[in-house]
Amino acid sequence: MRAAHPFAYPLLRASKAPVRRVPGLGVLVRDADLLRATLMNTASFSKTGPGAPSDLWTPVLGPAVLLNMEGADHLALRRKLGSLFAPSYVDPLAAESLPTAALTARLRSGEAIDLVDEVKRYASAMISQLVGLRVSEVDDDLFDRVSSITRFVRLARPRLTAPQVERARAILAELTSHARAAYRAGDEQTVPGRMRSLDLSEDEAMGAVGAFVLTGTETLVSYIPRLVALLVDSGWLPFLAADRALVEPAIAEGLRVTTPSPVMLRSVVADDAIGPVAVHPGDRVILATFAANRALGPFDPSANVAATLKQLWFGAGTHFCLGAPLAMAQIRLTLDALLDASSTAAPLRIVSRAPARGVLIPSYESLVVGTA
């Protein structure tokens, strides 16, 4: 977190109040109950408006994506997309896209693997599914260009600059040109073709593709290496390898402690209050999910205090992350492969690590693991 946000992170950590105004930033919320209540109250707190996600993403993705919508239109689009992210659809999609059996075999053979690079390849496979490209055509350069879009975002800056918007739109236009072709062909082997069969318009489908590429892939690349580092550093990994019943609590606890999306933003659209702090239309609300989640204590799969949060790291209410089942499927498959490679005689260990700097989502630049 500190490597990613050397100035914003200490500032947000320094505030101990459950909710307070921070000059130049907005109303900062650090309490889980207040944070959830804010997310659930779409009458007063919106994803559209000054300082909200719409300020960031509408110029890049257009007006009709889940990231920047509210009300009846948002619910209608969410319903159309619902079956696309049901476990019955995403579980086999993830299993087909992620070569996790090869990961296990390589680790068992004694190879040291940079888990960040490995998971980038998995994310690239998912990008290929989302946009209708062959996996071989989604290389590291394309992945890095997609990731560069989120690196433009700064907490103190509510919107992207004109040159940043232009670059982001150019990158996404390249991706969505393939997605448009898949959509128009009606190829249900691709996600865009499937969206057409679900009666999404072409613009709705392209907006959804762009949103999922931007938000989903980098979260995966951030979280899995951080989870593995957490399991190794805390000594919990051998226990999970021996007792797979601990896997689900460990994943939930890892999401709670690392919180891949450390803040969420809302714009106030009606006079209201968050705890003792009155808010008014135009105010910007910063929901510090990482602070709310971490307040419940250290990582502990046996206690699993994360269960009390009802997956708050994925949001709440009508804006609960639609892609959560896909993310969870990818996480489970990768973690299972790593646990399969670890044994009492050759436990998984960290060979080297380096944090990523100047990124939106806290992550590792590299995390090399091995069993030798």
C-alpha positions as CSV (number, residue, x, y, z in Angstrom):
1,M,0.0,0.0,0.0
2,R,2.8,2.4,0.9
3,A,4.7,1.7,-2.3
4,A,1.6,2.3,-4.4
5,H,0.4,5.4,-2.6
6,P,3.3,6.9,-0.7
7,F,1.4,10.1,0.2
8,A,-2.2,9.2,0.1
9,Y,-1.8,6.0,2.2
10,P,-0.2,7.6,5.2
11,L,-2.7,10.4,5.1
12,L,-5.7,8.1,5.1
13,R,-4.1,5.9,7.8
14,A,-3.5,9.0,10.0
15,S,-7.2,9.7,10.3
16,K,-8.7,7.6,13.1
17,A,-12.2,8.9,13.1
18,P,-15.0,6.7,11.7
19,V,-15.9,9.6,9.4
20,R,-14.5,13.0,8.8
21,R,-14.0,15.8,6.3
22,V,-10.5,15.9,4.7
23,P,-9.9,19.3,3.0
24,G,-9.1,18.9,-0.7
25,L,-10.3,15.3,-0.8
26,G,-13.8,14.9,0.6
27,V,-15.6,13.0,3.3
28,L,-13.5,10.1,4.4
29,V,-15.4,7.0,5.8
30,R,-13.4,4.3,7.7
31,D,-16.1,2.4,9.6
32,A,-17.5,-0.8,8.0
33,D,-21.1,-0.2,9.2
34,L,-21.1,3.4,7.9
35,L,-19.4,2.4,4.7
36,R,-22.0,-0.3,4.0
37,A,-24.9,2.0,4.8
38,T,-23.5,4.6,2.4
39,L,-23.2,2.0,-0.4
40,M,-26.8,0.8,0.2
41,N,-28.2,4.3,0.2
42,T,-28.3,5.0,-3.5
43,A,-30.9,7.8,-3.0
44,S,-28.3,10.0,-1.4
45,F,-25.0,8.6,-2.6
46,S,-24.4,8.0,-6.3
47,K,-21.8,6.7,-8.7
48,T,-22.7,9.6,-10.9
49,G,-21.8,13.2,-10.1
50,P,-18.8,15.3,-9.0
51,G,-16.0,13.2,-7.7
52,A,-17.8,9.9,-8.4
53,P,-16.7,7.1,-10.7
54,S,-18.6,8.7,-13.6
55,D,-16.1,11.6,-13.5
56,L,-13.3,9.1,-14.2
57,W,-14.8,6.6,-16.5
58,T,-17.6,8.2,-18.6
59,P,-15.2,10.1,-20.8
60,V,-13.3,6.8,-21.5
61,L,-16.1,4.2,-21.6
62,G,-19.2,6.1,-22.4
63,P,-22.3,6.6,-20.3
64,A,-23.7,3.1,-20.3
65,V,-21.5,0.9,-18.1
66,L,-22.2,-0.4,-14.7
67,L,-19.3,1.6,-13.3
68,N,-21.1,4.9,-13.8
69,M,-24.8,4.1,-13.8
70,E,-27.6,4.3,-11.2
71,G,-31.3,3.6,-11.0
72,A,-33.5,1.7,-13.5
73,D,-31.0,1.7,-16.3
74,H,-28.3,0.3,-14.1
75,L,-30.6,-2.5,-12.9
76,A,-31.7,-3.4,-16.4
77,L,-28.2,-3.7,-17.7
78,R,-27.1,-5.7,-14.6
79,R,-30.0,-8.2,-15.2
80,K,-29.0,-8.7,-18.8
81,L,-25.4,-9.4,-17.7
82,G,-26.3,-11.6,-14.7
83,S,-26.2,-15.0,-16.4
84,L,-22.8,-14.2,-17.9
85,F,-21.3,-14.1,-14.5
86,A,-23.1,-17.0,-12.9
87,P,-20.8,-19.6,-11.4
88,S,-22.2,-22.2,-13.9
89,Y,-20.8,-20.1,-16.7
90,V,-17.6,-18.6,-15.3
91,D,-16.3,-21.7,-13.5
92,P,-15.7,-23.7,-16.7
93,L,-14.6,-20.5,-18.5
94,A,-11.9,-19.9,-15.9
95,A,-10.8,-23.6,-15.9
96,E,-10.4,-23.5,-19.7
97,S,-8.4,-20.3,-19.6
98,L,-6.0,-20.9,-16.7
99,P,-3.2,-23.5,-17.2
100,T,-2.9,-24.2,-13.5
101,A,-2.0,-27.9,-13.9
102,A,1.2,-26.8,-15.7
103,L,1.9,-24.3,-12.9
104,T,1.8,-27.2,-10.4
105,A,4.1,-29.4,-12.5
106,R,6.6,-26.6,-13.0
107,L,6.9,-25.9,-9.3
108,R,7.2,-29.6,-8.5
109,S,10.0,-29.9,-10.9
110,G,11.9,-27.2,-9.0
111,E,11.4,-24.3,-11.3
112,A,11.2,-20.8,-9.7
113,I,8.2,-18.9,-11.0
114,D,7.4,-15.2,-11.0
115,L,3.8,-15.4,-9.8
116,V,3.1,-11.8,-11.1
117,D,4.1,-12.7,-14.6
118,E,2.2,-16.0,-14.3
119,V,-1.0,-14.4,-13.2
120,K,-0.6,-11.7,-15.9
121,R,-0.8,-14.5,-18.5
122,Y,-3.9,-15.8,-16.8
123,A,-5.4,-12.3,-17.0
124,S,-4.4,-12.0,-20.6
125,A,-6.3,-15.2,-21.3
126,M,-9.4,-13.7,-19.7
127,I,-8.9,-10.5,-21.8
128,S,-8.8,-12.7,-24.9
129,Q,-12.2,-14.2,-23.9
130,L,-13.7,-10.8,-23.2
131,V,-12.7,-9.2,-26.5
132,G,-12.7,-12.2,-28.8
133,L,-8.9,-12.4,-29.4
134,R,-6.7,-15.5,-29.5
135,V,-4.6,-15.7,-26.3
136,S,-1.4,-15.5,-28.4
137,E,-2.5,-12.0,-29.5
138,V,-2.8,-10.6,-26.0
139,D,0.9,-10.1,-25.1
140,D,2.6,-8.4,-22.2
141,D,2.7,-5.1,-24.1
142,L,-1.0,-5.1,-24.6
143,F,-1.6,-6.0,-20.9
144,D,0.7,-3.2,-19.8
145,R,-1.1,-0.7,-21.9
146,V,-4.4,-1.7,-20.4
147,S,-2.9,-1.4,-16.9
148,S,-1.5,2.0,-17.8
149,I,-5.1,3.4,-17.9
150,T,-5.7,2.7,-14.2
151,R,-2.3,4.1,-13.3
152,F,-3.6,7.5,-14.4
153,V,-6.0,7.6,-11.5
154,R,-5.1,9.6,-8.4
155,L,-7.1,10.0,-5.3
156,A,-6.7,13.8,-5.2
157,R,-7.6,14.2,-8.8
158,P,-11.3,13.4,-9.5
159,R,-11.0,13.0,-13.3
160,L,-8.4,12.2,-15.9
161,T,-6.7,14.8,-18.0
162,A,-7.6,15.3,-21.7
163,P,-4.4,13.6,-22.9
164,Q,-5.0,10.7,-20.5
165,V,-8.6,10.3,-21.7
166,E,-7.4,10.3,-25.3
167,R,-4.8,7.6,-24.7
168,A,-7.2,5.4,-22.7
169,R,-9.8,5.6,-25.4
170,A,-7.2,4.7,-28.0
171,I,-6.2,1.6,-26.1
172,L,-9.7,0.5,-25.5
173,A,-10.7,1.2,-29.1
174,E,-8.0,-1.3,-30.2
175,L,-9.5,-3.9,-27.9
176,T,-13.1,-3.3,-28.6
177,S,-12.5,-3.4,-32.4
178,H,-12.0,-7.2,-31.9
179,A,-14.9,-7.3,-29.5
180,R,-17.2,-5.6,-32.0
181,A,-16.3,-8.1,-34.7
182,A,-17.1,-11.0,-32.3
183,Y,-20.3,-9.3,-31.3
184,R,-21.4,-8.8,-34.9
185,A,-20.6,-12.3,-35.8
186,G,-22.7,-13.6,-32.9
187,D,-19.9,-16.0,-31.9
188,E,-21.2,-17.4,-28.6
189,Q,-17.7,-19.0,-28.0
190,T,-16.7,-15.4,-27.1
191,V,-18.0,-13.2,-24.4
192,P,-19.1,-10.4,-26.8
193,G,-21.0,-12.9,-28.9
194,R,-22.7,-14.2,-25.7
195,M,-23.6,-10.6,-24.8
196,R,-25.4,-10.3,-28.1
197,S,-27.5,-13.4,-27.4
198,L,-28.4,-11.8,-24.0
199,D,-29.9,-8.8,-25.9
200,L,-27.3,-6.3,-25.0
201,S,-26.9,-3.5,-27.6
202,E,-23.5,-3.2,-29.2
203,D,-22.7,-0.1,-27.2
204,E,-23.8,-1.8,-24.0
205,A,-21.6,-4.8,-24.8
206,M,-18.6,-2.7,-25.7
207,G,-19.0,-0.6,-22.5
208,A,-19.2,-3.8,-20.4
209,V,-16.2,-5.3,-22.1
210,G,-14.1,-2.2,-21.4
211,A,-15.3,-2.0,-17.8
212,F,-14.5,-5.7,-17.1
213,V,-11.1,-5.4,-18.8
214,L,-10.2,-2.3,-16.7
215,T,-11.4,-3.5,-13.3
216,G,-11.1,-7.2,-13.4
217,T,-7.8,-8.1,-14.8
218,E,-5.6,-5.9,-12.7
219,T,-7.4,-6.8,-9.5
220,L,-6.5,-10.5,-10.2
221,V,-2.9,-9.7,-10.8
222,S,-2.7,-7.7,-7.6
223,Y,-4.5,-10.0,-5.3
224,I,-3.2,-13.5,-6.0
225,P,0.5,-12.7,-5.4
226,R,-0.4,-10.7,-2.3
227,L,-2.5,-13.6,-1.0
228,V,0.4,-16.1,-1.5
229,A,2.9,-13.7,0.2
230,L,0.5,-13.4,3.1
231,L,0.0,-17.1,3.4
232,V,3.8,-17.8,3.3
233,D,4.8,-14.9,5.6
234,S,2.1,-15.8,8.2
235,G,2.9,-19.5,8.2
236,W,-0.6,-20.5,7.1
237,L,0.2,-22.0,3.7
238,P,1.2,-25.5,5.1
239,F,-2.0,-25.7,7.0
240,L,-4.1,-24.9,3.9
241,A,-2.1,-27.5,1.9
242,A,-3.0,-30.1,4.6
243,D,-6.6,-29.0,5.2
244,R,-8.4,-27.6,2.1
245,A,-11.4,-26.7,4.3
246,L,-9.4,-23.6,5.3
247,V,-9.1,-22.4,1.7
248,E,-12.3,-20.4,1.5
249,P,-11.8,-18.7,4.9
250,A,-8.2,-17.9,3.9
251,I,-9.3,-16.4,0.6
252,A,-11.9,-14.2,2.4
253,E,-9.4,-13.2,5.0
254,G,-6.9,-12.4,2.3
255,L,-9.4,-10.2,0.5
256,R,-10.2,-8.4,3.8
257,V,-6.6,-7.7,4.7
258,T,-5.3,-6.8,1.3
259,T,-8.5,-5.2,-0.1
260,P,-7.4,-5.0,-3.8
261,S,-9.7,-2.0,-4.3
262,P,-8.7,0.1,-1.3
263,V,-11.2,2.9,-1.8
264,M,-14.6,3.4,-3.4
265,L,-16.0,6.8,-4.4
266,R,-19.5,8.3,-4.3
267,S,-21.0,11.7,-5.0
268,V,-23.6,13.1,-2.6
269,V,-26.9,13.9,-4.5
270,A,-29.2,14.7,-1.5
271,D,-28.8,16.2,1.9
272,D,-28.0,13.5,4.4
273,A,-25.5,12.5,7.0
274,I,-22.8,9.8,7.4
275,G,-22.6,9.2,11.2
276,P,-22.2,12.6,12.8
277,V,-21.0,14.4,9.6
278,A,-23.6,16.2,7.5
279,V,-23.2,15.9,3.8
280,H,-24.7,17.9,0.9
281,P,-25.1,17.6,-2.9
282,G,-21.8,17.9,-4.6
283,D,-19.7,16.5,-1.7
284,R,-17.3,13.7,-2.6
285,V,-17.3,10.6,-0.4
286,I,-14.2,8.4,-0.1
287,L,-15.0,5.0,1.3
288,A,-11.8,3.7,2.7
289,T,-12.6,0.0,2.4
290,F,-9.0,-1.1,3.3
291,A,-9.2,0.8,6.6
292,A,-12.6,-0.6,7.5
293,N,-11.6,-4.1,6.6
294,R,-8.3,-4.1,8.5
295,A,-9.9,-2.6,11.6
296,L,-11.2,-6.1,12.4
297,G,-7.7,-7.4,13.2
298,P,-4.9,-9.4,11.6
299,F,-5.1,-12.2,9.0
300,D,-6.5,-15.3,10.7
301,P,-8.4,-17.9,8.6
302,S,-9.3,-19.9,11.8
303,A,-11.2,-16.9,13.1
304,N,-12.5,-15.8,9.7
305,V,-13.8,-12.4,10.9
306,A,-14.1,-11.6,7.2
307,A,-17.4,-13.5,7.3
308,T,-19.0,-10.7,9.3
309,L,-18.3,-8.2,6.4
310,K,-20.4,-10.0,3.8
311,Q,-17.7,-9.5,1.1
312,L,-17.6,-5.7,1.7
313,W,-14.4,-5.6,-0.5
314,F,-16.7,-6.3,-3.5
315,G,-19.2,-3.6,-2.5
316,A,-22.8,-3.9,-1.3
317,G,-26.4,-3.6,-2.6
318,T,-27.1,-3.0,-6.2
319,H,-23.5,-2.2,-6.9
320,F,-22.0,-5.5,-5.5
321,C,-19.3,-6.5,-8.0
322,L,-21.0,-8.5,-10.8
323,G,-17.7,-10.0,-11.7
324,A,-17.0,-11.4,-8.2
325,P,-17.8,-15.1,-9.2
326,L,-15.3,-14.9,-12.0
327,A,-12.6,-13.4,-9.8
328,M,-13.3,-16.1,-7.1
329,A,-13.1,-18.9,-9.7
330,Q,-9.7,-17.7,-10.9
331,I,-8.4,-17.2,-7.3
332,R,-9.5,-20.7,-6.3
333,L,-8.0,-22.4,-9.3
334,T,-4.6,-20.7,-8.9
335,L,-4.4,-21.2,-5.1
336,D,-5.3,-24.9,-5.5
337,A,-2.5,-25.3,-8.0
338,L,0.0,-23.7,-5.7
339,L,-1.2,-25.8,-2.7
340,D,-0.9,-28.9,-4.9
341,A,2.7,-28.1,-5.6
342,S,3.6,-27.5,-1.9
343,S,4.5,-30.4,0.3
344,T,6.0,-31.1,3.7
345,A,9.3,-32.0,2.0
346,A,9.3,-29.1,-0.4
347,P,7.0,-26.3,0.9
348,L,6.3,-23.3,-1.3
349,R,8.6,-20.4,-0.4
350,I,9.3,-16.9,-1.6
351,V,12.6,-16.6,-3.5
352,S,12.4,-12.8,-4.0
353,R,9.9,-10.0,-4.1
354,A,9.6,-6.3,-5.1
355,P,6.5,-4.0,-4.6
356,A,5.0,-2.1,-7.5
357,R,5.3,1.6,-7.2
358,G,3.0,4.4,-8.6
359,V,0.1,2.1,-9.3
360,L,-3.6,2.5,-8.4
361,I,-4.1,-1.0,-7.1
362,P,-1.4,-2.1,-4.5
363,S,0.5,-5.0,-5.9
364,Y,3.9,-6.7,-6.4
365,E,6.1,-5.9,-9.3
366,S,7.5,-9.4,-9.0
367,L,7.0,-12.3,-6.5
368,V,9.2,-15.3,-7.3
369,V,8.1,-18.5,-5.6
370,G,9.6,-22.0,-5.7
371,T,9.6,-25.3,-3.9
372,A,13.3,-26.2,-4.3
